[in-house]
């Protein structure tokens, strides 16, 4: 009988290595190796947390939202020693990215760049104009940066570089509130 993929742990590739079943004991995971005389190793069972954060409407442009996100998830985040934070924006005319967290000129320059490479107005070639002249360009800009981020968690904190921050890039002239689903997974 072959164990299911969800019950295996894989390690370095070698001729003597074989995946072995994982048995749960008292909320802990017991990992054993059939090719070793070593005692079983106990590791913490993974945990999950999820929260939907509503951000107030922002003017068009790039906005640093790291502190708003941390304010909402800080309590849950502090319970993770190691893991991943996944941020998902539930909209198609805004985006998320990680970039400069110090000089606001970077946010302004990024907005200038986006507006130059994605044309708007009556001379733009877009067919989709039902929701206004800024809507189709907003969809394109959203696809360029994307609507999801994955950030490592280390010792209860988002493990980003010194000058990195999470941005909400608002691509509409008259924005609405934006929702970000934050999912935390780890130990």
Secondary structure, 3 states (H helix, E strand, C coil): CCCCHHHEECCCCCCCCCCEEEEEECCEEEECCCCCCCCCEEEECCEEEEEEEEECCCCCEEEECHHHHHHHHHHHHCCCCEEEEEEEECCCCEEEEEEECCCHHHHHHHHHHHHHHCCCCCCCCCCCCCCCCCHHHHHHHHHHHCCEEEEEEECCEECCCCCEEEEEEECCCCCCCEEEEEEEEEC
